[in-house]
Each structure stands twice: as C-alpha cells, then as structure tokens.
Amino acid sequence: MSRPRIGITTSFSDGEQKLDRRYLLAIERAGGLPVIIPMCESPEILAEILEEIDGIVIPGGPAITDNLVGGVPDDLPTADPVRLRSDKLLLQQIAGSERPVLGICYGMQLINAEAGGSIYGDLHAHVDGALQHSEKRGGEAHPIEVSAGSHLSRLVGSRLVVNTRHIQSIASVGQKLSATARAPDGVIEAIESDDGLVIGVQFHPERMEEDGLPLFQNLVERSSRHNESLR
C-alpha cells in the first residue's frame, strides 16, 4: 500500500514559501509522504493538487487577523495576505471531503476563525491571571489537561507537558468544534471536530519528539483510510 500523501502549507515572506523541516520529518517518521502545497493563484489548480492529497497539516505562523478580540501587539507580525488567502481556500476546498486536518498554532487559530470563532489578539491583555505563553516573552513549558473521551485524549492521555510559543489564543470556539485541552490558566490548547477529522493544537508537536509524534501518526492513519477509499 502506498504511503498516504500529507499536504503541508507553508509560511510566506518576501515572495518565498518557507517551512521548518521538523514538520516534514515528523510526517515522515509517522509513515506519511510529506508534500509541500504551493500557493497558487487559481482555485482550479489548487483543487487539482488536492485531488492527490490524503491529509493536511497547517503549521504555525504569524498572527491571525480575522475575528479578533483586541488588536495585534507590536511584537507579533501579521500573516501575509498571500498565505491567508491560500490557507483559507484550502480549508474551503477540503471541507466535507473526509480528509483529516491537523492545525498547529496559527493553523488551529485559522481553523477556529474560519468556523466563526474569535481570537484574542494578545491573550495576556484579555485573560486574567494568564501564564506567559510566549517563549520569546519568557514563557516556559507547561502542562495541559485533556478532556476525557476526546480524540486527543486517545492520542496523548489526560495530561501532557507542552511547549509554549504563542501570543494569540482562542477566545470563543467556532461552530462544530469543541475545546479539548486547556492550560492551567484556562487558555484553550486544543480543539477538535466531533468525528476527529479536524484537530487543532496550540502547541508545536513537531518540536516535542516522541511526545508529539502521536498527533502525526493519527493524521497519517486517518489519511490512509482516505487513500484506501480511492483504490
């Protein structure tokens, strides 16, 4: 059986698509075939590309600007419009296709915003008693509590220590999504759809070695089912 093809979006800066290689290695270790998705102008071209893709990763990136509560702080750049347009188009085109999606940090926030949820522009300005969640502002790893019975709990258990590399966070959860993990201060650290085809995490599993690998293994396993259904 061929490896499921995992499409991965990228950042965009100064006219160049860029991607941290750790995302590719995590997909490879999980048994998938990583495929970088180009940022095309044509929706028709993207649709043809997606016909060859069995699952999607939307990785971390700059600030989300949709459905904001408060403004974006000065120390956080905003996502390039080229990337936002491409990622949104991708989400629209794969909706209802039975292909799994893993959103990481920016990716989780974008999924939530596209589902009608809201995003704190700077969580520290809006969440009373919030921990420091930004590594560049001095934040450190912290535990999260995972909701019992969630798809995420099946993968990582009820408690996991995660890295913390974000300034924005989810304020309200979008339609057909549920919050399934929280930091000690109540900040939402994961969301998922009822069927588990969509999982979003605020932390970066590609940087967590064995602790983060189950998320990519699950994506590859779910993508394999889509791959087999086309055979």
N, C-alpha and C positions, 0 to 999 in steps of 0.2 A: 504494500500500500504506500502511495506517495505521501510525503510529509505535507501536512496542511500548510497553506501559504498564509502567513500572518502579515498583513499590511501594516506599516507603521508610518505615521505622519512625522513631520519634522518641524524644527523652528525655521524662521526666515529672517535674514538680516543682511542688509546691503546687497540685495539681489541674489543671495546664496541660500540654498537649503542646507541646514546643518543638523547633525544628530549625534548625541552621545553614544559611543559604540557599546556601552554597557546594556542598552536596550536590545541591540541586535544579539549580543552574547547571551542574554537571558532567554530570548526566544529560541536561540539555537540549543541551549542547554535543556530547555523544556521539550525539545523534539520537533519544533516548528521550523519552517523555512521563512526567514525574515525577508520581506520585500518592501523596499522604501517606496512610498507613494509620491509621485511627482505632483507639483502644484500646477496643474493645467488650467487654462482659461475656460476650456469648453466642458460643460457638464456632460456632453455626449462622450467625450474622450474619457473622462473620469468614470462614467458608467461602464465603458468597455474594460477599463483597468480593473474595476471592482468585480467584474464577472470572473476574474481569475483569483480572487481573494476569498479566503475562508473565515478570517477573523481580523480584528482591527485593534491596534494599540494607538491611543492618542496620548503622547507623553507630556512631560512638564514643559512649561514655557512662561512667558511674561504675563502681565495682568489681563484678566477678563474685563471688558468694559460694558457688557450688557447686564441689565437688571441689577445695577449697583445700588447698595446702601452706603452712602457716603462716597467721597472721592478717592482716587488712586493716590497714594502717598508719593512724595518726591523721589524716594529711593527705590521705586518699583517701576520699571519701564512697561509700557503697554504693548500688547501683541500687535504685530504688523497686520494691517488690513488684508494683505495677500494671504497670510496664514489663516486668519479668521474666516475669510470667505471660503477658502479651500476646505478647512475642517468642518465648517457648518454644512457645506454642500455634501461632503462625505457622509455626515450623520444623517442628513435628509435622505440620501440615496440608499443607505443600507437599512433604514428603518423598516421593520417588518419582514426582513429578509432571512431571519433565523440565524444570522451570523453574530457571534459574540463580540462584545466590545469591552476593552479594558481601558479606562481613563485614569491617568496618573496626574495628580496635582492640577495643573491647568486643564488637563483632559477631563478630570472629574468635574471641575467647576464649569467647563463649557457644556458638558452633558447636562448638568443641572440647570444652567441658564437657558439652554435650548428647550428644556422641558418646562419652562416657566418659573423656575426657582430663582431666588435672589442671592446675591453675593455681597458680602462685606468688602468694601474697597480696601479697608485696613482693619482687620479683626481686633487689633489692640485698641482701636478708637471706639469700639462698639460692644465688646464683650467684657463685662465687669469681672475683674479678677483673672483675666486671661493669662496663661503662661506665655513665655516668649516662644513663638513658633517659628521664628526666622533664624536660621543658623547665622546669617550674616549680621543679625542684630544681637547675637549672643545666645540663641536658643540651643538646647541640647536634646538628645534622645529622650523619649518619654513613653510610658505605657499607654495603650488604648484598651478599652473594654469593648468586646464584640458582642452583639446581640445574639442571645441563644436562639437556635433554629434558623439563623440566617445562612445564606450560601457562603458568606465569608467565614463564618464560624466553622463550617465544614472544612475549610481550607487551612485556617491558621489557629483554630481553637478560640477560647474565650478571652484570651489576653495576649497581647503582643507588644514588644518594645519596638518603636519605630523612630526613624529619623524625622527631622522637622525642618522643612525648607520652604515655608510659605508665609506670606503676609496676608493674603486674602483667604477667606473661608466662606462656607455656605451659611447664609442667613436663614433661608427657608427652602425646603426641599421641593423639587419640581414634581409635576404630575407623573403618576405611575412609578415613582421611585420612593425608596424608604431609606432613612438613615440607619446604618447598621453597626457603626462603631463611633465612639467618642473618646476624646482625650479627658484627663482628669478635670479640666476646667469646663467641660461640656461642649467644646468645639467639635463639630462633626468631622470625623476622619474617614468615613466610608459611606457610600450609597450603593444601592442595587435595585434592579427591577425584580418583580415577583418571581419571574422564571429564571433569574440568574444570568440571563444572556448579557445584561449590562451590569458591570461592576466598576465603580469608581473609588479610588483611594486617594487620600490627601498626601500620603507619604510616598516615598520613592522605593518600591520593591526591587528595582534593578540595582540598587546600591546596598542591598541587605543580604547578599549571598544566599545561603540556604533558607533563611527565614522568609525571604521574598519570593523564592522560586515557585512555591505552590500556586501563586496567582498566575504565573505564566504557564505552568503546567495545566491548570484548569482551562485557561484560554485555548491552549493547543488541543486539549481533549475535546472541548466543545466544538472547536473548529474542525476537528477530524470528523465529527458527525455530519457537519455540513458537506465536507469533502466527499464522504461516502455516499451521501444522498444524491450526489451528481453523477456517480459512477454508473 
